[in-house]
């Protein structure tokens, strides 16, 4: 029985190592991941292994130009990849999600602490909020901004969206409320000045005004 058990143990170990190596290899980007490669992979496969490794510089320094060009290609896919089917929606979300993970400094490499949050994520997520064809991508990008470690300019941008005709203006109202007292001060000023014009956002703001007894 012992030789059979040994062969079985060896076989299990081999399979485990095989799948582990396969997973790690899928995470490692090619030697020169380019913006064109990222866009082509997303269009063809709906994903691009290794893109956050490059954007977070988890395996070594990258030029700002390289990272920005890759991030811009993600914006193009997230903003305007065509199609109303599930795969198209998943492709757009994969591109937007890669920007979020890069901005948070999440490389996808288990146990690695070398990742650096990609500094260009916020401005590109803001661009998606304002220009994406898919309203779901607009909303996901607005929420993503609240998850980034650097929140400089966030309140001002939420106020900008809240007072726009953007169909997700109501979400900016909700997110300002969730910021606590600083966000509620902004909302109170918006309510009293009448600067919110999008219908659903107006309704959302009136609800908070009633709840908080604003006059």
Backbone as CSV, one residue per row, in Angstrom:
resi,resn,N_x,N_y,N_z,CA_x,CA_y,CA_z,C_x,C_y,C_z
1,UNK,0.822,-1.201,0.000,0.000,0.000,0.000,0.864,1.262,0.000
2,UNK,2.038,1.185,0.640,2.846,2.387,0.773,3.276,2.951,-0.584
3,UNK,3.737,2.113,-1.583,4.108,2.663,-2.884,2.940,3.352,-3.576
4,UNK,1.719,2.781,-3.443,0.546,3.378,-4.070,0.253,4.740,-3.453
5,UNK,0.338,4.796,-2.099,0.107,6.061,-1.418,1.143,7.104,-1.832
6,UNK,2.389,6.666,-1.990,3.451,7.592,-2.387,3.192,8.154,-3.776
7,UNK,2.758,7.242,-4.697,2.465,7.718,-6.055,1.289,8.680,-6.039
8,UNK,0.268,8.382,-5.210,-0.905,9.245,-5.113,-0.519,10.619,-4.565
9,UNK,0.310,10.611,-3.505,0.758,11.883,-2.915,1.550,12.696,-3.922
10,UNK,2.411,12.010,-4.669,3.212,12.701,-5.673,2.335,13.292,-6.767
11,UNK,1.298,12.543,-7.155,0.395,13.026,-8.202,-0.360,14.261,-7.736
12,UNK,-0.847,14.237,-6.487,-1.560,15.386,-5.933,-0.642,16.602,-5.876
13,UNK,0.602,16.374,-5.441,1.559,17.473,-5.355,1.843,18.063,-6.733
14,UNK,1.957,17.185,-7.740,2.226,17.650,-9.092,1.091,18.522,-9.609
15,UNK,-0.141,18.049,-9.416,-1.310,18.804,-9.886,-1.402,20.142,-9.175
16,UNK,-1.136,20.130,-7.857,-1.195,21.381,-7.088,-0.175,22.381,-7.604
17,UNK,1.058,21.918,-7.802,2.111,22.804,-8.304,1.774,23.297,-9.704
18,UNK,1.191,22.422,-10.536,0.846,22.803,-11.910,-0.143,23.959,-11.924
19,UNK,-1.221,23.828,-11.134,-2.235,24.880,-11.122,-1.718,26.146,-10.463
20,UNK,-0.865,26.002,-9.437,-0.293,27.178,-8.800,0.582,27.943,-9.787
21,UNK,1.407,27.220,-10.529,2.264,27.867,-11.521,1.431,28.511,-12.620
22,UNK,0.346,27.842,-13.021,-0.514,28.402,-14.055,-1.122,29.711,-13.601
23,UNK,-1.569,29.747,-12.341,-2.174,30.961,-11.798,-1.168,32.087,-11.707
24,UNK,0.052,31.762,-11.234,1.076,32.791,-11.112,1.491,33.310,-12.478
25,UNK,1.595,32.417,-13.438,1.985,32.847,-14.774,0.946,33.765,-15.394
26,UNK,-0.325,33.518,-15.073,-1.395,34.370,-15.600,-1.319,35.758,-15.015
27,UNK,-0.718,35.877,-13.801,-0.625,37.178,-13.155,0.557,37.996,-13.663
28,UNK,1.557,37.335,-14.218,2.776,38.032,-14.609,2.595,38.637,-15.995
29,UNK,2.724,39.951,-16.135,2.583,40.569,-17.439,3.757,40.242,-18.329
30,UNK,3.543,40.405,-19.638,4.624,40.188,-20.568,5.705,41.225,-20.369
31,UNK,6.835,41.058,-21.025,7.959,41.953,-20.805,7.669,43.391,-21.230
32,UNK,6.724,43.606,-22.115,6.438,44.961,-22.583,4.948,45.109,-22.837
33,UNK,4.158,45.090,-21.765,2.717,45.271,-21.881,2.452,46.689,-22.365
34,UNK,1.756,46.813,-23.478,1.500,48.119,-24.067,0.007,48.412,-24.045
35,UNK,-0.324,49.682,-24.251,-1.727,50.084,-24.261,-2.510,49.316,-25.327
36,UNK,-1.897,49.130,-26.491,-2.574,48.409,-27.569,-2.849,46.964,-27.175
37,UNK,-1.916,46.344,-26.424,-2.111,44.968,-25.960,-3.290,44.891,-24.997
38,UNK,-3.369,45.881,-24.116,-4.448,45.912,-23.122,-5.800,46.014,-23.813
39,UNK,-5.921,46.948,-24.743,-7.182,47.141,-25.456,-7.558,45.901,-26.258
40,UNK,-6.580,45.290,-26.933,-6.856,44.105,-27.747,-7.306,42.939,-26.882
41,UNK,-6.658,42.753,-25.733,-7.016,41.655,-24.839,-8.423,41.836,-24.275
42,UNK,-8.748,43.062,-23.907,-10.091,43.320,-23.381,-11.155,43.082,-24.447
43,UNK,-10.906,43.546,-25.652,-11.889,43.367,-26.727,-12.084,41.898,-27.068
44,UNK,-10.993,41.133,-27.010,-11.066,39.730,-27.411,-11.510,38.817,-26.272
45,UNK,-10.953,39.038,-25.075,-11.162,38.103,-23.967,-11.982,38.672,-22.819
46,UNK,-12.198,39.974,-22.822,-12.937,40.582,-21.723,-12.109,40.750,-20.462
47,UNK,-10.799,40.544,-20.563,-9.909,40.693,-19.412,-8.494,40.916,-19.927
48,UNK,-7.611,41.328,-19.010,-6.211,41.507,-19.382,-5.345,41.194,-18.173
49,UNK,-4.852,39.953,-18.056,-4.022,39.559,-16.916,-2.777,40.433,-16.800
50,UNK,-2.499,40.872,-15.590,-1.262,41.585,-15.344,-1.325,43.089,-15.450
51,UNK,-2.462,43.651,-15.869,-2.492,45.094,-16.076,-2.317,45.864,-14.772
52,UNK,-2.893,45.372,-13.671,-2.735,46.097,-12.408,-1.324,45.930,-11.838
53,UNK,-0.642,44.857,-12.212,0.752,44.682,-11.789,1.613,45.796,-12.378
54,UNK,1.338,46.122,-13.634,2.090,47.194,-14.283,1.712,48.550,-13.687
55,UNK,0.410,48.817,-13.566,-0.040,50.130,-13.099,0.351,50.405,-11.649
56,UNK,0.507,49.346,-10.844,0.918,49.547,-9.446,2.422,49.343,-9.256
57,UNK,3.123,49.068,-10.344,4.576,48.895,-10.311,5.004,47.823,-9.303
58,UNK,4.190,46.780,-9.202,4.440,45.747,-8.196,5.676,44.911,-8.493
59,UNK,6.085,44.876,-9.760,7.286,44.104,-10.113,8.420,45.000,-10.585
60,UNK,8.314,46.278,-10.261,9.394,47.187,-10.623,8.866,48.476,-11.222
61,UNK,9.698,49.516,-11.243,9.274,50.831,-11.740,8.827,50.786,-13.201
62,UNK,7.823,51.605,-13.504,7.334,51.778,-14.868,7.355,53.271,-15.181
63,UNK,7.520,53.599,-16.441,7.494,55.005,-16.812,6.068,55.544,-16.676
64,UNK,5.943,56.812,-16.314,4.624,57.425,-16.179,3.870,57.389,-17.499
65,UNK,4.594,57.575,-18.593,3.959,57.559,-19.911,3.344,56.195,-20.207
66,UNK,4.075,55.129,-19.895,3.561,53.779,-20.123,2.297,53.537,-19.314
67,UNK,2.341,53.894,-18.037,1.171,53.673,-17.183,-0.015,54.510,-17.640
68,UNK,0.230,55.758,-17.995,-0.867,56.628,-18.422,-1.502,56.147,-19.725
69,UNK,-0.671,55.675,-20.643,-1.208,55.179,-21.913,-2.053,53.931,-21.699
70,UNK,-1.609,53.035,-20.807,-2.395,51.840,-20.488,-3.706,52.234,-19.816
71,UNK,-3.629,53.172,-18.862,-4.837,53.621,-18.162,-5.812,54.284,-19.130
72,UNK,-5.302,55.051,-20.074,-6.175,55.688,-21.060,-6.882,54.649,-21.931
73,UNK,-6.187,53.559,-22.230,-6.825,52.498,-23.021,-7.949,51.836,-22.215
74,UNK,-7.765,51.731,-20.897,-8.830,51.206,-20.046,-10.042,52.139,-20.058
75,UNK,-9.784,53.447,-20.039,-10.876,54.427,-20.079,-11.676,54.292,-21.370
76,UNK,-10.990,54.148,-22.481,-11.675,54.029,-23.774,-12.605,52.818,-23.778
77,UNK,-12.108,51.679,-23.291,-12.931,50.465,-23.264,-14.110,50.638,-22.308
78,UNK,-13.838,51.143,-21.115,-14.910,51.297,-20.118,-15.956,52.303,-20.572
79,UNK,-15.524,53.334,-21.280,-16.445,54.406,-21.665,-17.285,54.076,-22.885
80,UNK,-16.732,53.310,-23.817,-17.424,53.217,-25.102,-17.387,51.847,-25.775
81,UNK,-16.978,50.790,-25.056,-17.015,49.463,-25.689,-18.469,49.143,-26.028
82,UNK,-18.770,48.812,-27.283,-20.174,48.682,-27.704,-20.822,47.372,-27.268
83,UNK,-22.140,47.388,-27.226,-22.902,46.177,-26.966,-23.759,46.263,-25.726
84,UNK,-24.950,45.659,-25.809,-25.878,45.638,-24.677,-25.988,44.266,-24.017
85,UNK,-25.172,43.309,-24.488,-25.215,41.973,-23.929,-24.331,41.890,-22.682
86,UNK,-24.443,40.749,-21.981,-23.725,40.574,-20.727,-22.214,40.649,-20.916
87,UNK,-21.693,40.038,-21.967,-20.243,40.045,-22.175,-19.719,41.459,-22.384
88,UNK,-20.448,42.258,-23.126,-20.018,43.637,-23.354,-19.993,44.417,-22.051
89,UNK,-21.036,44.226,-21.236,-21.094,44.911,-19.939,-19.948,44.470,-19.044
90,UNK,-19.629,43.182,-19.064,-18.535,42.660,-18.241,-17.188,43.198,-18.713
91,UNK,-17.031,43.380,-20.027,-15.787,43.928,-20.570,-15.595,45.361,-20.096
92,UNK,-16.646,46.158,-20.184,-16.555,47.544,-19.713,-16.247,47.587,-18.217
93,UNK,-16.895,46.715,-17.455,-16.684,46.696,-16.011,-15.278,46.211,-15.665
94,UNK,-14.740,45.284,-16.457,-13.381,44.799,-16.216,-12.376,45.933,-16.380
95,UNK,-12.580,46.769,-17.380,-11.682,47.902,-17.597,-11.802,48.915,-16.462
96,UNK,-13.032,49.220,-16.075,-13.234,50.170,-14.977,-12.682,49.608,-13.666
97,UNK,-12.897,48.333,-13.424,-12.421,47.702,-12.201,-10.908,47.672,-12.109
98,UNK,-10.247,47.523,-13.247,-8.781,47.541,-13.249,-8.261,48.911,-12.814
99,UNK,-8.933,49.969,-13.250,-8.549,51.315,-12.814,-8.721,51.480,-11.310
100,UNK,-9.835,50.973,-10.790,-10.081,51.073,-9.351,-9.010,50.328,-8.565
101,UNK,-8.724,49.080,-8.953,-7.719,48.296,-8.218,-6.349,48.945,-8.290
102,UNK,-6.017,49.493,-9.454,-4.730,50.173,-9.594,-4.678,51.402,-8.689
103,UNK,-5.772,52.149,-8.627,-5.811,53.326,-7.781,-5.722,53.008,-6.304
104,UNK,-6.190,51.829,-5.923,-6.118,51.398,-4.527,-4.773,50.757,-4.205
105,UNK,-3.967,50.488,-5.242,-2.684,49.832,-5.019,-2.812,48.337,-4.843
106,UNK,-3.836,47.766,-5.472,-4.060,46.318,-5.399,-3.511,45.676,-6.664
107,UNK,-2.396,44.973,-6.523,-1.734,44.407,-7.705,-2.304,43.053,-8.117
108,UNK,-2.883,42.333,-7.175,-3.350,40.981,-7.456,-2.315,39.927,-7.151
109,UNK,-1.128,40.329,-6.730,-0.082,39.369,-6.359,-0.227,39.049,-4.877
110,UNK,-0.525,37.821,-4.573,-0.751,37.417,-3.190,0.523,37.601,-2.371
111,UNK,0.394,38.282,-1.236,1.516,38.455,-0.325,2.478,39.572,-0.678
112,UNK,2.215,40.282,-1.773,3.130,41.351,-2.177,2.765,42.661,-1.479
113,UNK,3.783,43.396,-1.019,3.541,44.700,-0.411,4.317,45.798,-1.155
114,UNK,4.670,45.523,-2.405,5.462,46.471,-3.179,4.601,47.358,-4.069
115,UNK,3.309,47.097,-4.132,2.441,47.837,-5.038,2.295,49.297,-4.598
116,UNK,2.257,50.184,-5.583,2.085,51.618,-5.342,0.774,52.044,-5.986
117,UNK,-0.127,52.695,-5.251,-1.381,53.155,-5.869,-1.095,54.019,-7.101
118,UNK,-1.791,53.739,-8.177,-1.596,54.486,-9.422,-2.209,55.877,-9.271
119,UNK,-1.399,56.901,-9.388,-1.833,58.268,-9.104,-2.794,58.837,-10.140
120,UNK,-2.850,58.218,-11.311,-3.730,58.735,-12.363,-5.121,58.142,-12.360
121,UNK,-5.437,57.313,-11.370,-6.738,56.634,-11.368,-7.890,57.606,-11.169
122,UNK,-7.750,58.533,-10.227,-8.872,59.409,-9.877,-9.346,60.237,-11.064
123,UNK,-8.411,60.877,-11.762,-8.817,61.737,-12.869,-9.483,60.934,-13.983
124,UNK,-9.080,59.686,-14.153,-9.681,58.854,-15.200,-11.040,58.309,-14.780
125,UNK,-11.197,58.011,-13.505,-12.515,57.611,-13.023,-13.498,58.789,-13.114
126,UNK,-13.012,59.982,-12.830,-13.858,61.176,-12.997,-14.294,61.327,-14.448
127,UNK,-13.373,61.045,-15.359,-13.702,61.135,-16.788,-14.811,60.140,-17.139
128,UNK,-14.743,58.943,-16.560,-15.781,57.944,-16.819,-17.130,58.377,-16.259
129,UNK,-17.114,59.002,-15.090,-18.361,59.507,-14.497,-19.056,60.456,-15.459
130,UNK,-18.284,61.250,-16.154,-18.851,62.297,-17.000,-19.088,61.875,-18.442
131,UNK,-18.388,60.827,-18.920,-18.454,60.534,-20.356,-18.880,59.116,-20.729
132,UNK,-18.896,58.182,-19.790,-19.190,56.788,-20.148,-20.601,56.658,-20.730
133,UNK,-20.721,55.864,-21.797,-22.030,55.619,-22.404,-22.930,54.800,-21.477
134,UNK,-22.317,53.878,-20.746,-23.031,52.953,-19.861,-23.245,53.636,-18.505
135,UNK,-24.509,53.835,-18.127,-24.787,54.507,-16.850,-24.276,53.685,-15.674
136,UNK,-24.201,52.366,-15.846,-23.658,51.515,-14.791,-22.182,51.800,-14.546
137,UNK,-21.445,52.061,-15.624,-20.027,52.414,-15.487,-19.894,53.780,-14.832
138,UNK,-20.782,54.701,-15.170,-20.753,56.016,-14.512,-20.933,55.859,-13.002
139,UNK,-21.933,55.087,-12.619,-22.192,54.902,-11.198,-21.074,54.165,-10.484
140,UNK,-20.561,53.103,-11.109,-19.472,52.344,-10.496,-18.229,53.210,-10.333
141,UNK,-17.979,54.088,-11.299,-16.805,54.959,-11.230,-16.959,56.008,-10.138
142,UNK,-18.171,56.518,-9.964,-18.400,57.500,-8.903,-18.187,56.866,-7.532
143,UNK,-18.713,55.676,-7.338,-18.498,54.971,-6.067,-17.022,54.643,-5.876
144,UNK,-16.359,54.279,-6.975,-14.939,53.908,-6.894,-14.095,55.059,-6.361
145,UNK,-14.459,56.281,-6.708,-13.688,57.434,-6.237,-13.658,57.512,-4.716
146,UNK,-14.712,57.044,-4.065,-14.762,57.085,-2.599,-13.906,56.003,-1.971
147,UNK,-13.420,55.042,-2.782,-12.602,53.945,-2.262,-11.107,54.192,-2.422
148,UNK,-10.741,55.230,-3.151,-9.325,55.504,-3.364,-8.690,56.055,-2.089
149,UNK,-7.415,55.755,-1.852,-6.767,56.243,-0.632,-6.608,57.766,-0.606
150,UNK,-6.441,58.378,-1.770,-6.279,59.838,-1.846,-7.625,60.449,-2.239
151,UNK,-8.258,61.128,-1.296,-9.593,61.685,-1.530,-9.568,63.197,-1.721
152,UNK,-8.415,63.737,-2.052,-8.346,65.170,-2.318,-9.219,65.529,-3.522
153,UNK,-10.048,66.533,-3.357,-10.915,66.977,-4.442,-12.192,66.176,-4.591
154,UNK,-12.396,65.163,-3.745,-13.575,64.315,-3.895,-14.864,65.083,-3.625
155,UNK,-14.918,65.823,-2.522,-16.144,66.556,-2.185,-16.512,67.556,-3.275
156,UNK,-15.509,68.235,-3.808,-15.762,69.205,-4.862,-16.307,68.529,-6.115
157,UNK,-15.764,67.343,-6.432,-16.249,66.645,-7.623,-17.666,66.126,-7.399
158,UNK,-17.948,65.608,-6.218,-19.306,65.146,-5.927,-20.299,66.300,-6.047
159,UNK,-19.910,67.477,-5.583,-20.768,68.641,-5.703,-20.990,69.004,-7.176
160,UNK,-19.927,68.903,-7.964,-20.039,69.183,-9.398,-21.033,68.246,-10.070
161,UNK,-20.946,66.958,-9.734,-21.859,65.976,-10.328,-23.285,66.204,-9.830
162,UNK,-23.419,66.506,-8.545,-24.743,66.707,-7.956,-25.490,67.859,-8.612
163,UNK,-24.774,68.871,-9.075,-25.413,70.037,-9.677,-25.440,69.971,-11.202
164,UNK,-25.065,68.831,-11.753,-25.073,68.656,-13.212,-26.375,67.995,-13.653
165,UNK,-26.493,67.784,-14.951,-27.637,67.056,-15.497,-27.308,65.580,-15.707
166,UNK,-26.209,65.140,-15.152,-25.797,63.736,-15.230,-26.879,62.857,-14.601
167,UNK,-27.173,61.737,-15.248,-28.240,60.862,-14.739,-27.897,60.207,-13.403
168,UNK,-26.641,60.289,-12.987,-26.281,59.739,-11.678,-26.055,60.850,-10.652
169,UNK,-26.601,62.032,-10.917,-26.462,63.146,-9.968,-26.999,62.772,-8.590
170,UNK,-28.056,61.963,-8.574,-28.638,61.544,-7.290,-27.653,60.722,-6.467
171,UNK,-26.771,59.980,-7.139,-25.769,59.190,-6.418,-24.761,60.097,-5.727
172,UNK,-24.432,61.209,-6.367,-23.519,62.166,-5.749,-24.145,62.748,-4.478
173,UNK,-25.460,62.968,-4.513,-26.170,63.440,-3.318,-26.029,62.414,-2.195
174,UNK,-26.264,61.154,-2.517,-26.154,60.081,-1.510,-24.741,60.004,-0.940
175,UNK,-23.740,60.092,-1.814,-22.355,59.956,-1.356,-21.925,61.157,-0.507
176,UNK,-22.417,62.330,-0.831,-22.136,63.492,0.012,-22.750,63.307,1.395
177,UNK,-23.941,62.783,1.441,-24.588,62.531,2.736,-23.758,61.550,3.559
178,UNK,-23.230,60.527,2.911,-22.457,59.504,3.620,-21.091,60.018,4.073
179,UNK,-20.667,61.174,3.580,-19.407,61.759,4.032,-19.504,62.318,5.447
180,UNK,-20.713,62.350,5.975,-20.875,62.900,7.322,-21.129,64.395,7.288
181,UNK,-20.805,65.074,8.367,-21.140,66.492,8.509,-20.571,67.365,7.393
182,UNK,-19.311,67.187,6.958,-18.818,68.039,5.864,-19.662,67.918,4.596
183,UNK,-20.051,66.696,4.266,-20.884,66.495,3.086,-22.281,67.055,3.265
184,UNK,-22.805,66.982,4.476,-24.152,67.485,4.730,-24.206,69.002,4.731
185,UNK,-23.105,69.627,5.106,-23.022,71.087,4.996,-23.150,71.501,3.528
186,UNK,-22.470,70.772,2.650,-22.559,71.045,1.211,-23.983,70.825,0.720
187,UNK,-24.604,69.736,1.151,-25.964,69.443,0.716,-26.945,70.509,1.181
188,UNK,-26.778,70.967,2.393,-27.680,71.995,2.916,-27.571,73.276,2.081
189,UNK,-26.346,73.630,1.701,-26.152,74.822,0.870,-26.777,74.617,-0.508
190,UNK,-26.620,73.403,-1.059,-27.218,73.110,-2.362,-28.739,73.168,-2.297
191,UNK,-29.291,72.689,-1.216,-30.750,72.687,-1.045,-31.282,74.117,-0.956
192,UNK,-30.624,74.928,-0.188,-31.102,76.301,0.024,-30.884,77.185,-1.206
193,UNK,-29.842,76.864,-1.983,-29.562,77.680,-3.164,-30.334,77.221,-4.396
194,UNK,-30.892,76.013,-4.350,-31.643,75.500,-5.483,-30.787,75.163,-6.686
195,UNK,-29.525,74.836,-6.452,-28.598,74.591,-7.560,-28.720,73.182,-8.147
196,UNK,-29.412,72.283,-7.470,-29.600,70.925,-7.999,-30.791,70.945,-8.956
197,UNK,-30.571,70.524,-10.185,-31.611,70.641,-11.215,-32.082,69.306,-11.791
198,UNK,-31.259,68.259,-11.686,-31.660,66.950,-12.224,-32.787,66.394,-11.354
199,UNK,-33.825,65.869,-11.975,-35.060,65.543,-11.273,-34.882,64.539,-10.139
200,UNK,-34.213,63.422,-10.410,-34.045,62.417,-9.378,-33.145,62.923,-8.253
201,UNK,-32.155,63.734,-8.623,-31.277,64.322,-7.609,-32.061,65.293,-6.725
202,UNK,-32.959,66.060,-7.325,-33.804,66.972,-6.548,-34.656,66.198,-5.544
203,UNK,-35.228,65.099,-6.014,-36.066,64.285,-5.133,-35.247,63.698,-3.986
204,UNK,-34.051,63.229,-4.291,-33.171,62.665,-3.261,-32.800,63.732,-2.242
205,UNK,-32.478,64.918,-2.715,-32.080,66.007,-1.818,-33.253,66.447,-0.944
206,UNK,-34.433,66.496,-1.518,-35.616,66.862,-0.721,-35.856,65.846,0.389
207,UNK,-35.581,64.585,0.091,-35.741,63.550,1.112,-34.800,63.769,2.287
208,UNK,-33.550,64.091,1.995,-32.600,64.364,3.077,-32.978,65.644,3.827
209,UNK,-33.463,66.643,3.097,-33.861,67.895,3.740,-35.006,67.659,4.722
210,UNK,-35.952,66.832,4.328,-37.072,66.511,5.224,-36.591,65.731,6.440
211,UNK,-35.712,64.748,6.180,-35.200,63.898,7.262,-34.399,64.714,8.280
212,UNK,-33.609,65.670,7.790,-32.742,66.469,8.642,-33.391,67.783,9.080
213,UNK,-34.645,67.974,8.691,-35.436,69.149,9.107,-34.772,70.454,8.698
214,UNK,-34.295,70.512,7.447,-33.729,71.767,6.974,-34.833,72.739,6.610
215,UNK,-34.584,73.997,6.794,-35.559,75.033,6.459,-34.999,75.912,5.355
